[in-house]
Amino acid sequence: MKFWAGNLKEAQQLHLTLATPSDLELAPVTQIEAKIGIGALEHYTEVINASTATSFAGFFAVYNILLHKYSVGQS
């Protein structure tokens, strides 16, 4: 704590505006369930192991790809 107190003693407070409700209607679905084949999971595991990435990094990359795919053109 002494390190941060010393290094941040002159830092200014950061005031962020709170999120406001959107005028756009949100989708009623916030969660989905899906099953993937064992072959796809094995291939995923091989790719992750070959790249020395963590499973979290791999799933996060897939999440970002899907998020981009389903949000393109929607604003």
Backbone as a chain_set.jsonl record, in Angstrom:
{"seq": "MKFWAGNLKEAQQLHLTLATPSDLELAPVTQIEAKIGIGALEHYTEVINASTATSFAGFFAVYNILLHKYSVGQS", "coords": {"N": [[0.818, -1.185, 0.0], [2.001, 1.21, 0.665], [3.623, 1.728, -1.526], [1.751, 2.312, -3.595], [0.375, 4.448, -2.435], [2.39, 6.342, -2.282], [3.088, 6.682, -4.992], [0.732, 7.49, -6.163], [-0.165, 9.771, -4.952], [-0.511, 12.328, -6.006], [-2.387, 11.992, -7.932], [-5.319, 12.694, -9.803], [-8.832, 12.483, -9.108], [-10.922, 10.267, -10.894], [-13.78, 10.813, -12.591], [-16.473, 9.172, -13.763], [-19.198, 9.098, -16.027], [-22.362, 7.753, -15.279], [-23.847, 4.847, -16.676], [-26.525, 5.27, -18.906], [-29.992, 4.511, -19.384], [-30.825, 2.759, -22.344], [-32.34, 3.787, -25.415], [-32.944, 1.861, -27.143], [-34.571, -1.244, -27.589], [-33.831, -4.036, -25.639], [-32.688, -7.351, -26.284], [-34.673, -10.137, -25.305], [-33.407, -12.491, -24.65], [-30.764, -13.567, -22.764], [-29.021, -15.53, -22.332], [-27.724, -18.503, -23.694], [-27.822, -21.975, -24.497], [-25.681, -24.459, -25.724], [-24.495, -27.244, -27.617], [-21.483, -28.839, -28.483], [-19.767, -30.835, -30.859], [-17.741, -33.732, -30.086], [-15.505, -33.968, -31.694], [-15.031, -31.327, -32.543], [-14.39, -30.154, -30.101], [-12.073, -31.584, -29.442], [-10.414, -30.725, -31.532], [-10.281, -27.994, -30.925], [-8.923, -28.153, -28.455], [-6.461, -29.192, -29.33], [-5.541, -27.048, -30.921], [-5.323, -25.0, -29.006], [-3.408, -26.118, -27.251], [-1.23, -26.334, -29.008], [-0.654, -23.689, -29.469], [0.179, -22.739, -27.085], [-1.548, -21.293, -25.508], [-3.902, -20.354, -22.941], [-6.858, -22.115, -21.854], [-8.834, -20.306, -21.154], [-8.064, -18.01, -22.62], [-8.466, -18.955, -25.2], [-11.26, -19.524, -25.241], [-12.174, -16.956, -24.729], [-11.321, -15.628, -27.02], [-12.916, -16.926, -28.926], [-15.413, -16.112, -27.978], [-15.231, -13.33, -28.471], [-15.112, -13.343, -31.264], [-17.643, -14.416, -31.912], [-19.246, -12.447, -30.721], [-18.6, -10.226, -32.303], [-19.489, -11.18, -34.781], [-22.287, -11.4, -34.413], [-22.983, -8.803, -33.788], [-22.343, -7.042, -35.806], [-23.322, -4.404, -37.798], [-25.43, -3.788, -36.18], [-26.546, -1.248, -34.226]], "CA": [[0.0, 0.0, 0.0], [2.867, 2.382, 0.698], [4.059, 1.976, -2.9], [0.687, 2.988, -4.343], [0.097, 5.733, -1.796], [3.449, 7.262, -2.676], [3.075, 6.943, -6.43], [-0.543, 8.038, -6.624], [-0.638, 10.831, -4.064], [-0.885, 13.514, -6.776], [-3.339, 11.614, -8.981], [-6.645, 13.3, -9.725], [-9.928, 11.525, -9.123], [-11.53, 10.028, -12.19], [-15.236, 10.789, -12.471], [-17.097, 8.61, -14.958], [-20.649, 9.222, -16.047], [-23.038, 6.471, -15.135], [-24.547, 4.388, -17.873], [-27.925, 5.675, -18.947], [-30.813, 3.52, -20.093], [-30.81, 2.874, -23.797], [-33.633, 3.918, -26.082], [-33.151, 0.655, -27.927], [-35.103, -2.378, -26.842], [-32.855, -5.105, -25.486], [-33.18, -8.692, -26.592], [-35.1, -10.814, -24.081], [-32.541, -13.64, -24.399], [-29.459, -13.167, -22.247], [-28.199, -16.725, -22.168], [-28.073, -19.607, -24.582], [-27.121, -23.232, -24.249], [-25.332, -25.105, -26.985], [-23.653, -28.434, -27.52], [-20.545, -28.976, -29.592], [-19.34, -32.215, -31.046], [-16.472, -34.113, -29.458], [-14.44, -33.676, -32.657], [-14.744, -29.891, -32.49], [-13.716, -29.898, -28.831], [-10.716, -32.12, -29.557], [-9.66, -29.826, -32.408], [-10.05, -26.794, -30.124], [-7.875, -28.476, -27.485], [-5.198, -29.292, -30.069], [-5.122, -25.698, -31.321], [-4.913, -24.286, -27.794], [-2.149, -26.695, -26.779], [-0.165, -26.015, -29.963], [-0.327, -22.263, -29.4], [0.551, -22.492, -25.684], [-2.502, -20.372, -24.89], [-4.737, -20.973, -21.915], [-8.236, -22.372, -22.28], [-9.57, -19.047, -21.016], [-7.737, -17.153, -23.761], [-9.124, -19.525, -26.371], [-12.704, -19.291, -25.161], [-12.395, -15.512, -24.833], [-11.176, -15.311, -28.443], [-14.136, -17.408, -29.586], [-16.479, -15.205, -27.544], [-15.095, -12.072, -29.203], [-15.481, -13.593, -32.663], [-19.102, -14.525, -31.962], [-19.799, -11.136, -30.407], [-18.45, -9.411, -33.51], [-20.352, -11.739, -35.833], [-23.691, -11.124, -34.15], [-23.249, -7.385, -33.551], [-22.017, -6.239, -36.985], [-24.49, -3.79, -38.408], [-26.434, -3.447, -35.176], [-26.1, -0.188, -33.323]], "C": [[0.866, 1.255, 0.0], [3.337, 2.749, -0.703], [3.008, 2.78, -3.651], [0.365, 4.347, -3.74], [1.142, 6.766, -2.194], [3.391, 7.641, -4.143], [1.791, 7.603, -6.924], [-1.028, 9.222, -5.792], [-1.052, 12.088, -4.813], [-1.883, 13.204, -7.887], [-4.695, 12.266, -8.73], [-7.708, 12.205, -9.731], [-10.5, 11.436, -10.529], [-13.035, 9.899, -11.984], [-15.819, 10.316, -13.791], [-18.601, 8.81, -14.878], [-21.259, 7.832, -15.942], [-23.736, 6.114, -16.432], [-26.01, 4.815, -17.787], [-28.727, 4.624, -19.692], [-30.817, 3.798, -21.594], [-32.227, 3.048, -24.323], [-33.958, 2.668, -26.888], [-33.669, -0.469, -27.042], [-34.063, -3.492, -26.807], [-33.493, -6.446, -25.805], [-33.58, -9.391, -25.294], [-34.202, -11.995, -23.713], [-31.182, -13.14, -23.936], [-28.516, -14.345, -22.075], [-28.673, -17.781, -23.149], [-27.306, -20.843, -24.142], [-26.857, -23.877, -25.589], [-24.476, -26.326, -26.695], [-22.729, -28.437, -28.722], [-20.109, -30.433, -29.664], [-17.988, -32.476, -30.412], [-15.302, -33.821, -30.385], [-14.038, -32.214, -32.632], [-13.993, -29.543, -31.208], [-12.28, -30.417, -28.856], [-9.85, -31.22, -30.429], [-9.321, -28.528, -31.669], [-8.899, -27.025, -29.141], [-6.513, -28.576, -28.158], [-4.666, -27.912, -30.441], [-4.615, -24.922, -30.116], [-3.572, -24.805, -27.291], [-0.988, -26.351, -27.702], [0.261, -24.557, -29.863], [0.131, -21.837, -28.01], [-0.325, -21.42, -25.035], [-3.261, -21.114, -23.795], [-6.127, -21.236, -22.488], [-9.066, -21.101, -22.195], [-9.32, -18.142, -22.212], [-8.422, -17.652, -25.024], [-10.616, -19.272, -26.369], [-13.025, -17.803, -25.279], [-12.266, -15.056, -26.284], [-12.418, -15.738, -29.211], [-15.312, -16.504, -29.232], [-16.429, -13.895, -28.32], [-15.469, -12.229, -30.669], [-16.999, -13.664, -32.798], [-19.776, -13.187, -31.673], [-19.727, -10.219, -31.62], [-19.413, -9.875, -34.598], [-21.804, -11.328, -35.635], [-23.996, -9.651, -33.92], [-22.917, -6.503, -34.749], [-23.313, -5.705, -37.582], [-25.591, -3.448, -37.432], [-25.874, -2.373, -34.273], [-27.271, 0.594, -32.792]], "O": [[0.496, 2.26, -0.607], [3.441, 3.929, -1.04], [3.317, 3.799, -4.269], [0.109, 5.301, -4.474], [0.815, 7.932, -2.417], [3.621, 8.797, -4.498], [1.777, 8.209, -7.996], [-2.182, 9.631, -5.915], [-1.873, 12.852, -4.305], [-2.19, 14.077, -8.699], [-5.151, 12.373, -7.591], [-7.501, 11.131, -10.295], [-10.549, 12.429, -11.256], [-13.504, 8.994, -11.294], [-15.675, 10.982, -14.817], [-19.201, 8.706, -13.808], [-20.714, 6.86, -16.465], [-24.161, 6.989, -17.186], [-26.641, 4.729, -16.733], [-28.186, 3.92, -20.545], [-30.814, 4.95, -22.028], [-33.187, 2.527, -23.755], [-35.107, 2.445, -27.268], [-33.252, -0.618, -25.894], [-33.487, -3.844, -27.836], [-34.694, -6.64, -25.614], [-32.891, -9.248, -24.283], [-34.236, -12.454, -22.572], [-30.525, -12.374, -24.641], [-27.351, -14.173, -21.715], [-29.869, -17.931, -23.397], [-26.266, -20.747, -23.492], [-27.702, -23.847, -26.484], [-23.821, -26.417, -25.657], [-23.128, -28.086, -29.833], [-20.088, -31.151, -28.665], [-17.189, -31.559, -30.223], [-14.219, -33.464, -29.919], [-12.853, -31.888, -32.693], [-13.067, -28.731, -31.228], [-11.373, -29.759, -28.346], [-8.687, -30.975, -30.109], [-8.203, -28.024, -31.775], [-8.007, -26.186, -29.015], [-5.517, -28.096, -27.616], [-3.475, -27.642, -30.292], [-3.583, -24.257, -30.197], [-2.694, -24.016, -26.943], [0.123, -26.102, -27.232], [1.414, -24.227, -30.141], [0.44, -20.664, -27.8], [0.112, -20.725, -24.118], [-3.256, -22.344, -23.738], [-6.515, -20.641, -23.493], [-9.904, -20.843, -23.059], [-10.26, -17.567, -22.762], [-8.904, -16.855, -25.829], [-11.179, -18.852, -27.38], [-14.042, -17.433, -25.867], [-13.02, -14.192, -26.73], [-12.915, -14.991, -30.053], [-16.12, -16.169, -30.099], [-17.461, -13.403, -28.778], [-16.081, -11.333, -31.25], [-17.575, -13.046, -33.693], [-20.768, -12.838, -32.314], [-20.689, -9.515, -31.928], [-20.068, -9.063, -35.251], [-22.476, -10.947, -36.593], [-25.167, -9.278, -33.861], [-23.193, -5.304, -34.706], [-24.261, -6.449, -37.835], [-26.601, -2.867, -37.828], [-24.843, -2.568, -33.628], [-27.087, 1.53, -32.014]]}, "num_chains": 1, "name": "protein.A"}
